[in-house]
Structure formats: C-alpha cells, structure tokens
Amino acid sequence: MGCALGKTYNKNVHIVSNCPVSFDYEISIVKSHPEIHLVSPMMGEITGLETTELAFSYTPKTFATAEAEITVRTTEFDSETRTIRIVGNAAPTKEGDRK
C-alpha cells in the first residue's frame, strides 16, 4: 500500500534494550532521499531495559519509489552496526480524495 501524494506517512522503529545498562547510539545517513526524513535525533541514549523509538516520515511528491538507508551504531559491548533501509512509494488517489 502506498501513500497519497502530498500526504505524510509516519513510521517508528523500536530499539529494545534487554540489559540493565544504558548505551549511546549514533545514526549515520548512508543514502538520503528528499521525501524521507528522520524525525529522531541523530544520537542519543538507549536506556537499559526500555524501548527507544526511531521515527521516520515519508511525504511523496512524485510517483517514483523513494529509498533511503541509515546505519545505527551503539556503544554496547560487542555490538554490530545495523543498517535500516527505508522505502516508500506513492499511490494514486481517487479524484474525490484530492483536496
């Protein structure tokens, strides 16, 4: 399912900590796209035994597929950098839906 042109679709990705120690995280943008925006801070803290949300928004301006890619690195011992690929596409709207 796509998002209507000019409308905004929001999505959250949850990072769950299953240990009692807090860790810092840092986000790097590997591939940007003008229609996809990272709403979350580029760095912060993942609190021990809690969930941290990374928020994205997608506002299509064309009927092309939009793709962005970020990496998330944490200071947790022996952790690996994770890659998140964000893909969005616009959907045609019915004539009565355009306002």
Kinemage of the C-alpha trace (Angstrom):
@kinemage 1
@onewidth
@group {chain A} dominant
@subgroup {mainchain}
@vectorlist {calphas} color= white
{ca met a 1} P 0.000 0.000 0.000
{ca gly a 2} L 1.371 3.412 -0.915
{ca cys a 3} L 0.968 6.891 0.487
{ca ala a 4} L -1.081 9.545 -1.332
{ca leu a 5} L 0.860 12.379 -2.974
{ca gly a 6} L 1.346 15.284 -0.576
{ca lys a 7} L 0.251 13.252 2.458
{ca thr a 8} L 2.673 12.151 5.181
{ca tyr a 9} L 3.180 8.599 6.404
{ca asn a 10} L 4.963 8.165 9.754
{ca lys a 11} L 6.730 5.013 10.912
{ca asn a 12} L 8.565 4.129 14.120
{ca val a 13} L 11.296 1.541 14.547
{ca his a 14} L 11.774 0.261 18.094
{ca ile a 15} L 15.161 -0.483 19.625
{ca val a 16} L 14.610 -2.699 22.655
{ca ser a 17} L 17.242 -2.976 25.366
{ca asn a 18} L 17.235 -6.304 27.198
{ca cys a 19} L 20.045 -5.469 29.605
{ca pro a 20} L 20.073 -3.123 32.620
{ca val a 21} L 22.861 -0.888 31.248
{ca ser a 22} L 22.237 2.210 29.105
{ca phe a 23} L 24.103 2.704 25.828
{ca asp a 24} L 24.593 5.586 23.439
{ca tyr a 25} L 23.517 5.322 19.809
{ca glu a 26} L 24.546 7.235 16.705
{ca ile a 27} L 22.754 7.326 13.357
{ca ser a 28} L 24.545 7.909 10.066
{ca ile a 29} L 22.730 8.597 6.824
{ca val a 30} L 24.193 6.353 4.139
{ca lys a 31} L 21.723 7.228 1.376
{ca ser a 32} L 19.322 10.147 1.682
{ca his a 33} L 16.137 10.927 -0.218
{ca pro a 34} L 14.361 14.323 -0.158
{ca glu a 35} L 10.956 12.728 0.528
{ca ile a 36} L 12.113 10.626 3.510
{ca his a 37} L 13.018 12.349 6.771
{ca leu a 38} L 14.471 11.055 10.010
{ca val a 39} L 12.470 12.655 12.817
{ca ser a 40} L 14.554 11.200 15.668
{ca pro a 41} L 17.772 12.751 16.972
{ca met a 42} L 20.915 11.577 15.183
{ca met a 43} L 22.366 10.476 18.520
{ca gly a 44} L 21.052 9.721 21.964
{ca glu a 45} L 20.768 7.132 24.681
{ca ile a 46} L 19.105 3.729 24.741
{ca thr a 47} L 18.039 3.374 28.354
{ca gly a 48} L 18.609 -0.019 29.960
{ca leu a 49} L 15.592 -2.378 29.909
{ca glu a 50} L 13.498 0.130 27.947
{ca thr a 51} L 12.471 0.803 24.346
{ca thr a 52} L 13.800 3.675 22.262
{ca glu a 53} L 11.920 4.773 19.144
{ca leu a 54} L 13.418 5.997 15.898
{ca ala a 55} L 10.833 7.922 13.891
{ca phe a 56} L 10.699 8.453 10.121
{ca ser a 57} L 8.325 10.355 7.873
{ca tyr a 58} L 7.635 9.988 4.164
{ca thr a 59} L 5.903 12.678 2.124
{ca pro a 60} L 5.778 11.728 -1.580
{ca lys a 61} L 5.912 14.493 -4.145
{ca thr a 62} L 6.238 12.191 -7.178
{ca phe a 63} L 5.040 8.728 -8.188
{ca ala a 64} L 8.603 7.380 -8.024
{ca thr a 65} L 9.824 4.925 -5.385
{ca ala a 66} L 11.818 6.654 -2.641
{ca glu a 67} L 14.639 4.842 -0.873
{ca ala a 68} L 16.903 5.907 1.992
{ca glu a 69} L 19.368 3.989 4.126
{ca ile a 70} L 20.784 4.665 7.580
{ca thr a 71} L 23.102 2.851 9.955
{ca val a 72} L 22.655 2.665 13.715
{ca arg a 73} L 25.724 2.134 15.864
{ca thr a 74} L 25.613 1.635 19.631
{ca thr a 75} L 28.300 1.677 22.309
{ca glu a 76} L 27.044 -1.656 23.640
{ca phe a 77} L 29.883 -4.139 24.098
{ca asp a 78} L 30.428 -6.358 21.049
{ca ser a 79} L 27.523 -4.808 19.125
{ca glu a 80} L 27.379 -4.642 15.342
{ca thr a 81} L 26.309 -1.675 13.253
{ca arg a 82} L 22.779 -2.216 11.942
{ca thr a 83} L 21.537 -0.997 8.582
{ca ile a 84} L 17.954 0.185 8.129
{ca arg a 85} L 16.577 0.562 4.612
{ca ile a 86} L 13.520 2.799 4.252
{ca val a 87} L 11.408 2.502 1.105
{ca gly a 88} L 8.275 4.430 0.219
{ca asn a 89} L 6.045 4.683 -2.809
{ca ala a 90} L 3.177 6.953 -3.719
{ca ala a 91} L -0.266 5.632 -4.519
{ca pro a 92} L -2.717 7.214 -6.919
{ca thr a 93} L -5.719 8.766 -5.208
{ca lys a 94} L -9.324 8.778 -6.310
{ca glu a 95} L -10.482 12.061 -7.836
{ca gly a 96} L -12.736 12.752 -4.811
{ca asp a 97} L -9.808 12.271 -2.379
{ca arg a 98} L -7.735 15.164 -3.762
{ca lys a 99} L -8.311 18.357 -1.839
